[in-house]
């Protein structure tokens, strides 16, 4: 068993096939019920596009502690199956915040040292004026997480924030892929990206 301070070992970019299937289905049903919003006239997305579906994942990750635990379980299982050293997990504030904390805490409960960090949209306007909260240093291998991806621009900001500090992004995990090109965009940039759920799965 790993002890605090051990490096996390990952092996590939494949999906984890452990006992997570029951947890995955339970979480799928919770997200579909609590976080998938529909409006005929549509919602304005951060990308500037309009969609009849909107994913308010904070209704799941903040309002439902059990669902957050399920999400962190599924993400940590993926992280521990990749086969690369991982030093930290982080993401763009604020969609990634609960996921980062939950994954880090769950890892700790399993004897794995996996600290978290948050990437700001822009530098803090006072105090330290940091872009990243948490420790990211040159040579670190990190995993980026986020709650939802549309076209991938927001996730890319988190990736670039970590890279600008000299870290290597070895994996990107997304709770929900809206299937609007975000995964393909990031993969075309050379990143290994995996979703937990897709839009099709959640509305079926």
N, C-alpha and C positions, 0 to 999 in steps of 0.2 A: 504494500500500500504506500502511496505517496505520503510524504510528510511536508509540513509547511516549509517553504523555501525550495522544494523540488521544482524542476522545470516540468511543464505539462507537455506530454508527448502526443503528437497527432500523427496520423498516417496517411490519409488521403482526403479527397474532396467528395467522398461518397456519403449518401445519407446513412444515418445510424439505423440499424435494424436490431434493436434490443427489445426489452419489454415495454418500449415506449408507445406501441401501437394503441393500447387502451388509453393511455394518457393523451395521446394525440387526438383520438376521436372525441374524448371528453372535452378537450380544449377547443376543438373545431366546433362542437355544438355550442359551447359558451360564447365564442366569438361571433358565430352566426346569429345567435339570439341577442347578444348585448351590444355588439359593435358594428354591425352592418346596417347602415341607415339607407333608406330608399326614399327618393322624392322625384316625382314625375318631371318637375321642371328642372331638376338637376341641382348639383352643388358646385360651387367654384372651388377648384383644387389649387394647391400651392403652385402647381405647374402652370396655372393660368387656364387650363382646360376646364370644361364642365362635364360632369358625370351624374347619372341618375343614382349612382351608388357612392356612399361616403363611408370610409372606415374610421370610426372614432375609437381607436384601440385603447385610449386611456380609460374608456368605460370598462375595459377588461383589466388592463394592467394596474390601474390605480384603485378601482372600485371593488375588485374581486381578488383578494389575496390568494385564494386557492388557484385561480386561473393564472395568476402571476407565477406561482410556484410551478404549475404545470409547464408554463412557457420556459421558465429557467431550467427545468429538468430536461426538456427536449433540446434546448440550445446547448446545455452543458454536455449532454450525450453526444451531440454532433462534434463539439469542440474536442472531446476526449477520444474521438475516433479518427481525427484527421492525419495524425502522424507527423506533426511539426511541433517544435518547441513553441510554447505560447507563454508570454510574460504578463499580459494584461488584456482586459476586454474593455472596449469603450464604444462611444457613439455620439452622434450629434444631439445636443440638448434641444428639446426636452423629450422628444418621443422615445429616445433610447434610454433615458435616465432610469426608470424603474427596472428595465431589463438588465441594465449593467449592474445595478446594485443586487438584484435578485440572483443573477448568475454568480457574481462574486461571493455572495453569502453562501449559496448552495455549494460552491466549490470548497469553501472553507469547511463546511460541515462534513465534507468527504476527505479532508486532509490535504486539499490542493490549494496552493497559494496563487490566487488569480486576482490581483487588484484591479480596480476599475478606474476609468477616466472619462471625462466629458469634453467634447469639443464645442466651443461656442461658435455661433454664426459670425460674430465679429469680436474683436478684443474687448475685454472688460474695460469699461470707461473710467474706472477708478481703481485705487489700490494697486494690485500687482499688474493690472492691465494684461492679464494672461488670456490667451485663446483656449488653452487646455487647462482644465482643472483635474488634478491628479498628476502622477509622475509618468512622463513618456520621455525616454532618452534614446540617443542613437544606439542602434544595434538591437533594440527590443523587437520581438515578434508579437504582433497584436492581432486580435480578432475584433472586427467592427460589427456591431449589432444595430438594428433599427426595428421599429414596430411596423412600418409600411413603406413600400417603394412603389413609385409611379413611373417616372422617367429616369430616376437615379441621381438627379442633381444634388439633392440634399445629402444622400448617402456619400456621394463623392466628396462633399465638403468635409465630412468626418474623416474620410480616407486621406485626403490631402493634408488635413490638419495634423494627423499622426505622422504622415510621411515627412512633412516639413520639420518635424522634430527628430527625424532620422530613424523612425521606426519602420519596420516592414509589415505590411498588412498581409497576413497569410490566409485570411478567410473573412468573408462577409456573410452574416446570417440575418435574414429578414423574417419577421413573424408573418407578414402577409404581403404577397406579391400581387399587385393589381393587374398584372399581365398587360401593361401598357408600354413595354419596351425597356424598363429599367434594368432588368437582369441582363438582357442582351447588350445594353449599352455598357454596363460595368464589365461584363465578360470580354467585350471587344477592347477594353482598356487593359486586359490581362489579369483581372481579379477573379478569384474563385468565389462565386456567390451562390448561396443556397437558400431557398425559402422554406419556411415550415409549412405554410399553406398558400394556396393560390386563390384568386378571385373565383375561379370556376368551382373549386371545391366548396367554397363557403356559400355560394348562392344556389348550388344544385339542390 
